[in-house]
């Protein structure tokens, strides 16, 4: 576990290469921040941030799914499934 006690932020990790990278980091011990736009299941689009998080949890890893929004806000789902909005501070904002 070469990434134990490290945090990896992986964008586009609800499916495809991003998901594969997130799972690889988790297998190596990293806590993974899953950042992608897809949070609800659809018959048109495969994969959600929650499905990726569930797979990482099944591996015994830690994962935190977030969905970036416009204007610097993100939707954060915590370990226990609680959901809240976190707003990121913009650089050089006065």
C-alpha positions in Angstrom: 0.0 0.0 0.0 2.3 2.7 -1.3 -0.4 5.5 -1.1 -1.5 4.9 2.5 -2.3 8.2 4.3 -2.4 10.0 1.0 -5.4 11.7 -0.7 -6.0 11.4 -4.4 -8.5 13.8 -6.2 -9.6 12.1 -9.4 -11.8 14.0 -11.9 -14.1 12.2 -14.2 -14.1 9.2 -11.9 -17.7 8.1 -12.3 -16.8 5.9 -15.3 -14.1 5.0 -17.8 -10.4 5.8 -17.3 -11.2 8.2 -14.4 -13.0 5.4 -12.5 -10.1 2.9 -13.2 -7.6 5.4 -11.9 -9.7 6.0 -8.7 -10.0 2.3 -8.1 -6.2 1.8 -8.6 -5.4 4.6 -6.1 -7.8 3.0 -3.6 -6.2 -0.4 -4.0 -2.9 1.2 -3.1 -4.3 2.7 0.1 -5.2 6.3 -0.9 -8.3 8.1 0.2 -10.0 9.0 -3.0 -12.0 12.2 -3.7 -14.4 11.2 -6.6 -15.1 14.2 -8.6 -17.6 13.9 -11.5 -20.9 15.4 -12.7 -22.9 12.2 -12.7 -24.7 11.5 -9.4 -27.9 9.9 -10.5 -28.4 6.7 -12.4 -29.5 7.0 -16.0 -30.3 4.5 -18.7 -28.3 6.7 -21.1 -25.1 7.2 -19.0 -23.3 4.5 -17.2 -21.8 5.1 -13.7 -22.3 7.5 -10.9 -20.0 9.0 -8.3 -21.9 7.0 -5.7 -21.3 3.7 -7.6 -17.6 4.3 -7.7 -17.6 5.2 -4.0 -19.4 1.9 -3.2 -16.8 -0.1 -5.2 -14.0 1.6 -3.3 -15.7 1.0 0.0 -16.2 -2.7 -1.0 -12.4 -2.8 -1.5 -12.0 -1.6 2.1 -11.0 1.9 1.0 -12.2 5.4 1.8 -13.9 7.5 -0.9 -15.7 10.9 -0.8 -17.9 11.6 -3.9 -18.3 15.2 -4.9 -20.2 16.8 -7.8 -18.7 20.1 -9.0 -21.3 22.8 -9.7 -21.0 26.2 -11.3 -19.7 29.2 -9.4 -17.2 27.1 -7.3 -19.7 25.1 -5.3 -19.6 21.4 -4.8 -22.2 18.8 -3.6 -20.5 16.6 -1.0 -21.7 13.2 0.2 -19.9 12.1 3.3 -18.9 8.7 4.5 -22.3 8.1 6.3 -24.3 9.2 3.3 -25.0 12.6 4.6 -25.2 15.3 2.0 -24.5 19.0 2.3 -23.3 21.8 0.1 -19.8 23.0 0.5 -18.7 26.3 -1.1 -15.2 26.7 -2.2 -13.5 30.0 -1.6 -12.3 31.6 -4.8 -8.8 32.8 -5.1 -8.1 36.5 -4.7 -11.6 37.2 -3.6 -11.9 40.4 -1.5 
